[in-house]
Each structure stands twice: as C-alpha cells, then as structure tokens.
Amino acid sequence: MPRISIVVPAYQVQAYLGECLDSVLGQSFRDFELIGVDDRSPDGSGEILDEYAQSDERVRVLHLPENVGLGRARNAGIEIATGDYLVFLDSDDTMTPGSLQAIADRLERTGDPDVLVYDYARTYWDGRVVRSRDAGQFAAVGPDGAERPEVFTAVEREEVLGLLMVVWNKAYRRSWIEKLGLRFPAGYYEDTPWTYPTMLAADTVTMLDKVVVHYRQRRQGGNILATVSRKHFDIFGQYDLVFAFLDAHPELERWRPLLHRRMAEHLRTIGNHPDRVPAADRAEFFARAAEEERRHRPEGATAVPLSATWKAGPAGRLARTARRTLRTAQPQLKRAVAGSVLGAYQRVQRQLPLDGELAVFGAYWGRVPSCNPAAIHAKLRELAPDVRTVWVVENRRRAEVPAGITVVGPGSRGYREAISRATYFVNNVNFPDGAPKRPGTVHLQTHHGTPVKKMGLDLQDYPAANGSLDFAKLLERVDRWDYSLSSNRYSTLIWERVYPSSFRTLEYGYPRNDVFYSATAEDVAAARAELGIEPGQKALLYAPTLRDYRATYRPQLDLARLARTLGPDYVLLNRGHYLYDEDAAFGTDGAGGGVVDVSRHPSVERLALAADALVTDYSSVMFDYANLDRPIVVFADDWEVYQQTRGVYLDLFSGRADEAPGPAVRTEEELAELFRSGDWDSAGSRALRTAFRERFCAFDDGRAAERVVRTVFLGEREPIPFTPLADRSPAPRPQ
C-alpha cells in the first residue's frame, strides 16, 4: 500500500499534462501512486497518460466511457486509490520539487492527521510566481508572537477557514474520508461541498509551510470559473449540499452562522464578477442569491444584503468605453494624424458589414504566396470558387506574384478595405497590429514549420533570439486566432503551450506537403531539369535555418570545397533562409558549377522533389522532406552555441530513433565522408527516418488543404480520415 495516492483528472490539457506528470514522477519521495483519470478527453490527454503508465509502474490510468466533469472524475480516482492519503492535483498545475517528501515528513511528525493543508503559488505566462496572500497563515508563529499548535481543529484555529477553499491544497487521510462517506458532486463548484465538510469535521488538522502547488493562471480557455455562462448558477445547489451536510451532523451546528456569511460573500463575488454570470442574467442571479440567503439564514441572524455593484447594460458599457477612450486617446490621435485619409477610410470600412465571401491571405510578412496559405488558397479556389481572395504582398515583390492572384500592398487603400471587410484571414505569421480582429471574422494560423527551435513564450529565456520581442503584444495577436493548424501531435503540444489562448487546434497535416503525395515521376524529372541537374547526378538540398546570433547569412559549409570533395556526381542546391533574402548571393559567389544557389526559388517543395537528399541543421524543412522518405542528414557544427542562444526542443545528437531524421555530424569532413561511404543512405539511416516519419508525419497524407477548406470555409464537422502511413505513396525518388 503506497503512502500517498495522487489523483490527476485530465480533460483537454494535452499541452500541460506532461509537465504536471513530470513534476510528480520526478519527486525524490517515491512511495506513491499516481492515478490519471482520462475524463473522455477529446484531445491527446488519454494517450499521454497511457504513455506515462507504460514507462512508470507507479502510474495507473482510468479511461472514463463518457465525460463526467472534474468532480466525478476525481471520484473515479478515489474508488481505486489504495494510499494512506489522498492528494488531488489539477492536470495543468505542477508540484514543486521536494513537496511529497515534505508532506510525508509532516504527516509522520503530526501523527497522521485527518487533513494536511499546504500552500500554493500562482504562476503566470510571463514567468512570475506569486505566493498566496495567505502565506502568513502557515508560519509556526502567529503575528502576536505566540507559537501556533502543530495539530488543531477548525474551532481552535477558525482563521484557516479563510484560506482558499479548494481541494488541491490539502492531503486527506483516505480511511477518514471513507468513514465520512464524502464524494464530489457534479457541477462547476464541486470543491465547495467537499472542502467545507472536511475542514469542519476534521478532528486533527496540520499545516505545511511550503509552496507545494504551482497554480497555473491560464490566459484563456483554462479556468471554467472564469467563463461567462449561466453555469455559475450551479453554486446555489452546491451550498445546499454544504448545509445538508451540516443538517446531518448536528455536532457541527455552531458553524451555521459562519457558513451563512461565507455563502453570501461568495454569491456576491460571483454575481459581481464581469467574467462569470452573463449581464442579462445578473438580476435573476441576485434574486436567487437573496432567496438562498433567506433560506439558509440561521434563526435570529442578521440578513446579509445581496445586490449588484458591477454596472451592467448600456450604462456600464458606456462607462467602460469612456475609460478605455481616456487611456487610448493620445496614441489614437497620433495614429489618426499619421494615417490621415487612409485611416479615416479604414474606420469607415470597419463600420460596414463583413463580406462573407472575402478572404485575406498572407505569408512570411508580405512575401509572395507560398507555404501553407498558398496550398490552402489553391484548394479553396477548387472547392469554394465563390470565395474571393486577396493576398497581402509588399509592393517590391508584386512582380513575382503568379498571374491571376489579386494583390494589395500593406497600408494601401485596397489593403485597408480588405482587412476591414473580410470574414476569413489566413496567414503563416501574424497579421499586423493595424488589422484588429472584428467580431464574426475567422482567423486561421497555419504556422510555417514544425519547431525544432524554441518558439513563442519559450523565447523569454533566450534574449539573443527574441530581439526584445513584446510578449504581451504577441499574445494579443495570438488571441485573434480561431484555428491553429498542426502537422503532428508534437507541434500541437508546443503551440498550445507557447501560444496560450482559446483557439481550436486542427491536427490536419501541412497543406504545403500535399504535393509530395500528388507529384509524379514526370514532375520530379521536370523539377530537376529546371535546375540543370544532369542525369545520374545526386542533388543535395542544403537548407540551413536562421542564426539569431548572426546579422547576415553565410553558409556553415564551404560549399565550393565540399562540391570539389564530392566530385561531379554531386550537385549542391544552396537554399538560404528567407529572412536573409536581402543578401546578394547568399555566400555562394565563386562556388563553381557544383553549387547552385536556389535561395530565391519560389517553391521549397519543388526543390525538395528535385533533391536526392536533404542536408539541414535545425530547420523545419526536415519534417516536410521526411514525407518523401528520402535520406536526411543533419549538419550542425554550432550545436552547443545554438542550444545556448536559441534553445531547441529536440536533441539531434541523442541517437534516439524519433529525435533525429538521419545521421548527424558536426564537421565538414564528417559530412563528406558520410556521402563518400554511402552511410547517408544506409540501413541505419533508413531506420532513423522511419521512426521520425512515424512520429512527425502522421497527419500528412496529401489531403491537408482539403481538410482545412472543408472545416474552416465550408463548415463541415468531420474531417477526412487519414490514410495510414504504411498505405501512402510519396513522389518517387529521382531516377
């Protein structure tokens, strides 16, 4: 029998669940069981729990047949728990190092009390950690200098009833809970009828002066109690259960006046909170609250007045608008002067109805149509030709745009009209701040790669890479997203964590990779002929990523020397990163005929079709190219520097079959030898690539663009089923 049973219910927390489980399983104290309860989660939470159970025998997993809510999911965990004590941990929170040992030591020292209460700290997206306001309650000595008892009852320390009344800041003796017959009810406020009874009925309570839980303050979509909904009316039934418990335990009658006051205060707080009860339902809520106050008022007690203090309706909205106007008057005036007539034109356009058949597309901050947005655009024209499309492209690049595509320049009259009236927005980066989201619009963030390097909020720890990025402004842009496209589960978990918001993830694959499953042998031959690749030559696509610690591009390789070393049977296709596209020749001047600069080629996908193998470092192109099931070599001569300055999610030199897509080398000599020896296409290389494809190419089957169009533009609910990896046929290798 373990000392502690830790119950972790999971529902739509895949981005945070691994961190939660790691925080428990990494504890120095090991005499525990972790019960993960999959509450019929529609995301990958259940799979994550199973993966942890396979690798650690302390993890037990329950998969519930239907979604039952947090309280009843906890009950399911209680039913199979075998530990002396029950601990409940929410699946987006974490446990601090050393916490379980501290809990176990305190329990032993205090003779196994009924309840142990510990402290918590709120953690925020920007790295702030703020200990609870009640931290002083846990000190061994009170503010009067007197020592506090180590073990007590609520009668002896009534002030502990003012602590946050939640379930996850306590450990409960399981045999006592069973004797009490306590279980969680369904509903929003299920902690209330559990926590009050346990604290009032406990014969022995102790406290641990330690932050045990890091309570994650999710920006959006995480805390159901911060959701505007009629479901907050649930609180009335939950307090009915608290008073029913009191009725069943006459020895606790002394607590009725306190519970009555606490209930009234709680109801007032909920009713006046702007992000809870809908404004239209606030009068009804307070009428119910007044009724509850009267019904549960002890005989002879003074009535507690309950009324709204938060101004709702037109007057309240007017007041909030006035405050916002005062705050923003000066910058708005500056923008109005700068924007002059065009700014006024845009404001007028934003007052007009949305155009339900207009979509604005963009890629790479105003570059030519490419990447996922371009593939979606092509499929949209095929499946929904009535939807008109406009691309935002910098004026200096307009000559490169294919014929038949409507283009507007950033800041132009046409641009302002399009971003003001369009219903659909598709981009692989964020649209500018001057294009605020209107209600009713649909924003699809396609991203432009599977991340090897750190992204989003993870860049806060890498000042050399974040370029003084304003993370608060970044998250304001993220809040526009309605959909976030993902090419694999690995990406999903990263995007949802580093871009925390309430968007819906579409695990559909990357549309830009569809061509790898539709291209024919003739397409491959044509792509090679366009580049001047001779029959029988091996074409190596060299595509390194950006170096944040460098101002300009230069190849990590001496391309001319490598070409001479490999001889005429090889040709190197040098693809500089697009952010270096102002550099004149991408470092290939004088490289000779064995090197072809393809940095300004309009299609990376077509280059991939032409190549016999890919040589890259930390670029997301490795994940795309893996769909072709052709050799990939990692050349990373600055591995340590890159880890320190940018940070990475994958260890390309770990030797793990699902971490690197092929052999990894650090020097030019090792790279040349890899090709001379044939190891670049050996059985070992193929084994690495197979495992890599299974992990990262699960959704790429050639129909990603169609899935996106049918969901986002046509409103279809069920995506097209995926073709299993074993049944896919990528474009044939070059002959």
N, C-alpha and C positions, 0 to 999 in steps of 0.2 A: 504494500500500500504506500503510495507516494505521500510526502508531507503536504504538498500543495497541488490542487487541480486548478489550472488556468483555463478559463472558458473564453474563446475568441470567436464571436459570431462574425460572419462575413457576408456582406451584400454590396456589390458594386464598389469594391475598394481595391481593385487589382493594382492600381498604381502605388498603393501604400502598404498593402498586406505583407509583402516580403520584408520590408523594413520592420514592421511590427513583429513578425515571427522571429526575425534575426535578433531583435532586441531581447527576446525571451530565451531563445535557444543558446545565445551567447553568454548567458549568465554564469557566473562562477559556481553558484549553488545549482545542483543538478537533480535533486530529489523532488522532481515534479513531473506532472503530465500536462501536456497542452492539448486541449480539446478544441479543434477547429470545427465550427458549425457552418456549413455552406447553406445559407438561407435561400436556396434556389436562385443563386445569383446569376443574372444573365450574362455577366462578363466572364473573365478567366479566373475569378477568385477560387472557385472549386478546384480547378486544375492546379492552381498554385498550392492550395492546401495538400492535395494529393502528392505533389512533387516533394513537399517537405516531409510528408509522412513516409515516403519511400526512402528518404535519406536519414531519418532520425526516428528511432523507435519510440521516443517519448511523445511523438505527435500522433493523435488519434483524430480521425475525421468522420463527421456525420454529414451526409448529404440529404437534406430535407426534401420530401417529394413536392412540396409547394412552399411558396414564400409566406412565412408566418409572422414576420416582424421581429424586431430586436428582442423584445421580452420573451416571447415564446421560443425563440432560437436559444436564448440563454437557458430556458427550462430544459430544452433537449440536452444541453450540455450537462446540466445538473444531474439528470437522470442516469447518466453513465459515469459520472465522476466517482473516483474512488479515494481521493486525497483526504487528509485530515481537515484541510482548509480549502475554501472556495475563493478564487480571485477572478474577477471579471475585467477583461481588457478589451476596449473597443479597437477594431481592426485597423483604424487609421491613426491610432496613438502608439506610443512606444514606451518601453520600460527602461529606466536608466540603469547603467552598469552597477552591479553590486546590490540591486534592490532586493532580490529574492533572499540573498544571504542575510541582509539586514532585517527582513521580515521574519525569517526563520529564527534568527537570534533573539529578536524581540518577543516572539511568541514563547520561546523557551524560557526566557528570563521572567516573563509575567505569568507563567503557569497556564498557558493555553486559554486565553480569554475567549469570550464569545465573538467579539469584534475587535479588530485592529484597524485604526484609521491612520492613513499616511497622506502626505502632502503631494501636490502636483504643481506643474508649471505650464503655462500656456506658451506654445511655440508658434511663431509666425513665419510667413513665406520669406521675409527679409532676414531671417536668422535670429531675430530677437527671441529671447527666452525670459519670460516674466513669471516669477514665482507667485503663487496665490496670495491674495490680500490677507489671508488668514494664517500666514506662516507663523506669526507670533503665538498662535494657539498651541503649537506643537512643542514649544520650549519647555524644558523641565521646570523652569522658574517663571512665575507669573509676573505681571507688571508691578505688583506690590512687593516683589522680592521674596515671596513665600514659595516654597517648593510645592509643586503640584503632585498629586498622587499618581503613581505609575498605573494603577488599576482603579477603576471607578465605575459608577453608574451615571446615567444622564441626570439623576437627581443631584448627585454630588458635583457635577460639572455641567450645568444646564447650558453654558455658553457653547458647548460643542454642537448643540442642535442648530447653531447659526452657520455652521460650515456648509459648503456646497453639498446639497442633498442629492448626491449621485451614487451609483452603485460601484463605480470603478475606482474609488479612492479608499477601498476597505478590503480586508480579508475577513472571511466569516467561517467560524467553526462549523463544519458540514453536519455533524451529528446534531448540533443545536438547531440548525436550520431545518433539518428533517423533523425534529421534535416540535418545532414551531409550525411546521406544515406550510411554510411560505413558498410561494411561486410568483413569478412575474405575470401580470395581466397583459393582454394585448393593448395596443394604443401608443400614442405619441409620448405620453408622460409616464411610462411604465416604471421609472425609477422611484416616483413619489410613494406609491403604496408598498414598496419594498424597503426603502431606506428609513422612513419614519418608524415603522414597526420594529425593524431590527435595532435601531438606536434606542428606542424607548423600552423595549422588552429585555435588552441585554442585561445580564447580571454582572458581567465583567467586560469592561472596555479599556483598551490601552491605545496609546498614540505613538507613532514613529516619526521623529523629527528628521524626515528625509524626503526629498522630492523623488517619488517613485515613478510617477507617470508624467510623460510629456504629452500634454493635451493639445493636439494639432488644431489650430484655428484655420480651417479651410476657408478660402475666399468665397467660393460659391459652390452650391450643389452638394455640400457635405453634411451640413447640420440641418436635419429636418425641422428642428425647433426654430430655425431662422428662415422658415419658408412661409410666405403669405398663403394662408389656407384656412378653411373652416375646420380643418382637423384639430386646430387648437381648442375647439370646444371639448375635446377629449379630456381636458383637465378636470372638468366637473365630475365625471364618472370616477376618475382616479382618486379624488379626495373623498368621494362617497365610500370607496374601498378602505381608505385610511380610517374613517370614522366607524366603519363597520368592524374593523379590527379592534378599535377601541371599545366598541359595544361588547365584543366577545371577550374582552379582557378587563373586567371591572377594576382590577388592581392598578390599571393604568389611567383611571378616570381623572386623576389630578392633572393630566396633560391636555384635557379637552380645551380649556381656555387658550393655552399656547397654540395648539393646532388650529383653533379657530382664527386667531390673529395671523398666523403664518399663512393659512389658506387665503385669507382676504388680501394680504400683501402680495401673494403670488398671483392671484387673479388680477389684481390691479396692474401688476407689472406686465403680464401677458396682454391684457386688453389695451394698454397704452403703448405697447411696442409697435413701431411703424412697420416692422417686418414679420408680423405674426398674423393677427386677426385682420382679414380684409376690411378696408374702411367702410364698405357698405354693410358689413355685418357687426360693426363695433357696438352699435346701440343694442342689438339683440344680445351680444356677449355680456354687456354690463347688466342687462336685465336679468339674464341667467345668473350672473355673479351675485347680484343682490339677493336673488332667491336662495342661492346656496348659502350665502352669509346668514340669512334669517333661519334657514332650516337647521344649520349646524351650530347656531349661536347657543352657548350654554345658558341655562336659566339664570337670570339676573345680570348677565354680562351686558356691557355697553355695545351698542351697534357700531359696526365699522363701516363708515360711508365708502361707497364704491362709485366712482364716476370717472368719465374720460377726461384726461388732461391733455392728451395729444390731439391737436386740431386736425380733424379730417375734413373731407369735402372741399368745395371750391375755395373757401376762406383759407384753409390750411395749405392748399396747393399754392394759392396766391402768396402766402407768407413765405413759403419755401422758395418760390420763384424769385421773390424780391431779394431774399438773402443771397441766392446764387448770383443774381444780377449784380448786386453790390460787390461780390467777390470777384467777378469776372469783367466788370465794366472797363477797367483800364486796358487789359490785354485785348478785349474785343474791339475797343476803339482803335488800338494800334493796327489790328488786323483789318478793320474796316477801311482805314486810311490806305494801307498797303494794297489791299485788294481792289479798292475803288469800285469802278463799274462792274467788274467781273465778280467781285464779292457780293455786290447787291444782286446781281443776276442769279448767282447760286442760291442766295437766300430766298429769292422768289421761286426758283425751281423747286426748292425743298418744301414749299407750301402746296405744290401741285400733287395730285395723286401719283402713287407709284405706277410704273409701267410693268405689268405682269409678264410681258413678253420681251423684256430687255435684260441682257446680262452683260456685265463688265468683266473682262479678263485682264490679267496681268501676270508677268513672270519676271523674276530677278530684277526688281526695282526699275522697270521701264525698258528692259531689253526686248528683243524680238520674240514673237510667240515661240514657246519651246516648253519642254518638260511636261509635267502632268497637266497643267492647264491647256496646253496645245492639244494633247491627246483627248482630253475631255471635250474641247471645242470641236474637234473633228467628229466625234461621236454624237455630240449634241446636234450638229447640222444634219446628221443622218437620221436620228431618232425623233428630233423635235425641230423641224425646219422652220416652224413659225416663230421660234425664239430668235430675236435679233441680237447680234453680238457686237461688242466694241472692245478693242484692245487698247490699253494704255501703253504707249511706246514713246520713248524720248525722240524728239524731233530729229536729232542727228543720226538716228538708227532707222528712220522710216523707210529709207531706200532699200533696206534689207528685208522688209516685210513681204511675204509672198502675196501675189496678186489675189484679189477677191476678199481681203480681210479689211474691215473698217477699223481705222486707227484714229485715236485722238492723242494730242500731246498733253503732258501733265500741266495743269493750270490753265489750259485753254478754255474757251467758251464751250466747245463741244465736250470737253472733259467734265466741266462743272455741271453741265446739263445731265450727262450720263450718270455720274456718281450720285446726283440728286434724285434721279427718277427711276433708276434701275431697281429691279427686285432681286436679281441674283448677282453675286460677286464671287469670282473665282481667282485665286492667286496662290503662288507657292511661297510668297512672303506676305508681309502685311501691307495693306493699302495705307497711304499717308494719313496723318492725323487730320488733314483738311478734308477727309471724306468720312465724317462721323456716320455711324450706323443709324438708319431710320427704322422705326418700328415696322415690322412686316417684311423687312428685307432678309435675305438668306445669304449668309457668308460661308463659303467653303474654303478652308485652308488645306491645301494639298500637300504642303511641305515639299522639299526638294531633295530628299535623301533619307536613308536610314542612318542614324547617328552613330559614328564611331567616337567622335569628339564630343565634349561636353556642350550642352545647349541650354538655352533658357535660364531659369533661376540657378542652375548648377554653375553658371559662369560667374556667379557672385564671388566665388573663391579664386577666380583667375583674372586679376586686374589687367594683366598683359593682353588678355584676349577679349575682355568685354568692352574695351575702348570707352570707359566711363559711361557705359550704357545706363540709361534711366530705366530701371527695372519696373518702377511703378507705372511709367508710361507704356512700357512693353505690355504689362498685364492689362492696361486699359484697351490696347489693341486686341489682345487675346480675347477679351470679353465680347468682341464683336462676332467671334466665330460661332456659327451654329453647328458646323460639322468640321471634324478634323480627320483627314484621310490617313490611313496607316497601311503600310505594306507588310507588316508582320506583328506578332504579339509583343515582341521585344520593343519595337518602336512605340506601340500603344502605351506600354507601361512607362516609358520615358516621357512621351508627350503629355500624358495626363498628369504626371508629377511636376515636370518643369514648366508647364504652362497651365497652372491650376485655374480652371474655370468650369462653366457648366455646359460646354459643347458636347455633342454626341460623336463618338468615335466611329468611323466607318472602316472596318477591317476588310477592305475590298481588294488590296493589292495596289500597285502603282500603274496608272494608265500609260505612262511613258514606256513601260516594259511590255505592253501588249504586242508591240511589233516583233518582239523576239519569238513569238509563237505564231505569227502570221507570215513572216518573211520566208521566202523560198530560196532554193539554191541559186536561182537566177538573180534574186535580189542581193544575195551575198556576193556573187560574182560581179554584179554591176557596181556595188559599193567599193569593191577592191579596184576595179578598173578606173573609177573616178579618181582614185588616189594614186594611180600609177603603180600599183603593186604588181610585180611581174609574176607570171605563173610559176609555182614552185617556191616562191619566197614565203618566209614566215614573217607575218606582220605583228609586231609587238606594240600594243597601245600603251604608252606611258602617260598616266593621268594622275599626277600628284595633287594634293589638296593645298589649300591656303596655309601659309605660315604666318601666324599672327605676330610673331616676333620679328618679322622682316617687313620692310616697307615696299620692296619690289620683288619681282619674280626672278629667280634663276633656278634652273633645274638642279636637283640634288645630285644628278648624274652628269658626268662628262659624256654627253650623248655622242659626240663625234668619236671619242676614244672607244666607247662601247660598241659603236657601229663597226669600227675597224676591227675590234677584237672578235666580234661575231662573224664578220665576213659578209660577202654578197648574198648569202642565202637568207639574210635577215634584213628587215627594214623597220626602223623605229618611228612610230607615229607620236609626236610630242604634243600633248594636249595640256596647255597651261590652264590654271584655274581662271574662271570667268572674271573674277574680281581683279585680275591682273591684265585685263584686256586693253589697257592703255599702253602697256609696254610694247615697244616697237616690234621686237622679233622674238619675244619670249625666251631669249637666251640661246637661240639656235643659229645665230649668224655663223657662217663658215663651217657648219657641221658636216657639209658634204651630202652626197646623194643617198647615203644610207639613213638619213634623218629627214623626215617630212614634218613641217610644222602644221598642225591641224587645229591650232588653238582657236581660230576663228571659224572653224567649220560649223555650219548651223545645226548639226544634229549629232550629239554624242552617241545616240542609239545607232545611227548609221555607221559611225566609226567602230562601234562595238561589233556590229555584224561583220565588218571587214577584217577584224583582228583575229589572229590565231590564239593570242593570249593577252592578258592584261597584266601590266606591271603598275602597281599603285602603292600608296602608303596608308593614309588614314581617310581616304576619300570614300564617300558613299557609293561611288561607281562600282565598287567591288560587289555590292549586294545586287545591283542591277545586272552586272555582267554574269554573275553566278547563274542567272536564269538560262544562259546559253550552254551551261555545263561545259565550259571550256576552261583551260588552265588559267589560274590566277597566282601571281607571285607578289608577295609583299616585300617592298624595298624601303626600309625605314632606318636611315643612318643617323637620324637625330631622335631616336625613340625616347631617350631619357629627357632631353630638352623639351620635346613636345608634350610629354606627360606633365612636366612641371609648369609649362606656360599655358597650355590649353586644357589638359585633362582628357582622359579617354574612358570609355565605358567597357571596351574590350581589350584584353591582353593579347595582342597579335603574336607574341612570342611565348605564350604559355604552353604551347603544344597540345592544348585541348582541341578536340576534333570539331567543336562547334564554336570556336573563338576565332580561328583564322581560316580563310578560304583556300589556303595553299601554303607552300613553303615560305618562310620569312627569313630574309637576310638583311645584314647591316652594311655590307661594303660592296663596292662596285665589283671587286674581284670575285666575291662570293656569288654575285648575281650572274656574272659572265660564266662562271663555272657551272652554275645551275643549268644554263642553256646548253653549254658545250657537252655536259654529261648526259643530258636528257632527263634529269631529275625534275625539271619543270612540268613534265607530263608523265610522271611515274605513277605506279600503283598507289604509293603513299600520298602523292598529290591528289589523286582522284578520290581517295578515301576522305581526306580533309574536305574536299569540295562537296562531296555527297552529304556529309554531316552538316556542313554550312548551309547548303541548299534546303535541307530538311527544316532547319531552324528559321531561316530568314526568307525563304521563297514560298512559304506555304500558301499565300493568297494570290501570287502572281501566276495566272494561268491563261492570260490573253484576253480576259473579258472584264478587266478592272474598270475601264472607261464606261462600258455599258452599265455596269452595276451602279456607278456614280450617277450617270444621267438618269437612270430609271428611278433611283431613290430621291435625288435632290430636285430634279426638274419635273419628273413625271409622277412623283408621289407614290410610287409602288412600295409596298411594305416589306415584302420578302425578297432578299437579294438572290441573284442567280447562284445556284450551288457551285462549289469549287470542283474543278477537275483534280483528282488526286495527283500528287507529284509523279508517281510512277506511270501515270497514263498520259503525261504531257509529252509533246514533241516539239522541242525548240528548233529554231532555224538550224539547218545543217552546218557543219564546220566547213571552212573554205577547202576547196579541192586544189 
